[in-house]
Amino acid sequence: MPDTPVLCLDCQHVEPAADAASRRCAHCRSHRLVRHAELLDLTVAHVDADAFYCSVEKRDRPELAALPVLVGGGTRGVVTAACYVARMRGVRSAMPMWQALKACPDAVVIRPDFPKYTAASRALRGLMQQLTPLVQSLSIDEAVLDMAGTEALHGAPPAAMLARLANRVERELGITISIGLAPNRLLAKLAAGLDKPRGFGVLGADARQWLAGKPVRLLPGIGPAQEKRLATRGITRLGQLQGLSAREAQALLGDDGPHLAARARGEDGRRVDPARETRSISAETTFNADLADAASLERHLWQLCEKLGGRLRDGEASAGGVVLKLKTQRFLTRTRAARLGTPTVLPERLFDAARQLLVREVDGTAFRLIGIGASPILPLQDADVADLADPSMPRRVAAQAAIDRLRDRFGKSAVQRGRALDQG
């Protein structure tokens, strides 16, 4: 289309009405150009770090740059993250590690270093907040930004500032990001996935037509089960949902039908709200051999509760409840949850609550994995406050702080509690 706005991702030059025939930037001759009729008008952005954990590891170990890298557990564990080199060999996150190594035998496997990833995430968030205060973190490596009204502040349209952000992230943090720009959060997320890694996707009024031919699974939140349910009703493409009225969608798909049809059209009324961040803080381990006895399971559970407590403190958060996850030798998952009376970051309180959930599941079943998570996640200042019901709380908090200081100075193995030791 002639006279379409063009943005250069390398020098951030904006040409408001460029000739469609031009293939290189008029200023720096880069071929990394973004064209869209609404490029200079859209203000909602989705930022997604590319293969985040692996990118951080490659940043710190440059000799791994061209090699397939997997972050995850041992041979019985799963792939937490796979770099793009490994993905080209068929490796995906959540794949069993043995299967990943079969597909990519030369892969370098690295144990996760969550404190390092958290630090990189905070640095990335800091750069985004220099563009707008309306930054809502969605996970450790994803966030959505509302850039409305920032052009007067920065002297450049949001698209140009986002391209500048991507360059700063590469230069200062040593990782790459992909960006989606759109009129709402849903379309921004979809746009961010159009050209990863180092992508910059744009969706505007053309989104409905673009969505029409896509499979229903493309919509975030539609998993395999929902996909199968829709297929039984003859619905496999989003275009089949787009034309349904609210009444037709409800009659065909139930109470969620109208919302589903609206999203298939690219409609999304959610605001960017920094106060409503979706976060997941958890820890899990896959055993070298399946376990069925309570003592062994509890020992692993305690170690995970110590990890979870540390991750909560590092994330300046606390747990308002716990979620226990167990996976059987047949890969069936059991999930159990319980609320706490008051928020906590103390491993012993997390363990006491999770142990009550665990004892109900110890029925002779052999488990290959156990995990513990915090839900809901609450502010750190709400955690472990002294009250008349538990006057020992200040002493317990002080003891944990002392343990943390010793471990920071001498290593994590410097202080071990009795229940963490292998009694075998």
Salt bridges, closest charged atoms under 4 A:
ASP10 OD1 - ARG32 NH1 2.84
GLU15 OE1 - HIS13 NE2 3.06
ASP48 OD2 - LYS196 NZ 3.61
ASP50 OD1 - LYS196 NZ 2.63
GLU57 OE1 - LYS116 NZ 3.06
ASP60 OD1 - ARG59 NE 2.90
ASP60 OD2 - LYS116 NZ 3.21
GLU63 OE2 - ARG61 NE 3.46
ASP106 OD1 - ARG89 NH1 2.83
GLU142 OE2 - HIS46 NE2 2.76
GLU142 OE2 - LYS189 NZ 2.90
GLU170 OE2 - ARG198 NE 2.85
GLU172 OE2 - ARG168 NE 2.89
GLU172 OE2 - ARG171 NH2 3.82
ASP206 OD2 - HIS36 NE2 3.17
GLU227 OE1 - ARG217 NH1 3.49
GLU267 OE2 - ARG265 NE 3.02
ASP268 OD2 - ARG270 NH2 2.77
GLU277 OE2 - ARG125 NH2 2.71
GLU284 OE1 - LYS325 NZ 3.22
ASP290 OD1 - ARG76 NH2 2.58
GLU298 OE2 - ARG355 NE 3.16
GLU306 OE2 - ARG407 NH2 3.28
GLU348 OE2 - ARG396 NE 3.70
GLU348 OE1 - ARG417 NH1 3.56
GLU361 OE1 - ARG334 NH1 3.14
GLU361 OE2 - ARG336 NE 2.95
ASP363 OD2 - ARG334 NH1 3.60
ASP384 OD1 - ARG349 NH1 2.90
ASP390 OD2 - ARG396 NH1 2.57
ASP404 OD2 - ARG313 NE 2.93
ASP422 OD1 - ARG299 NH1 3.94
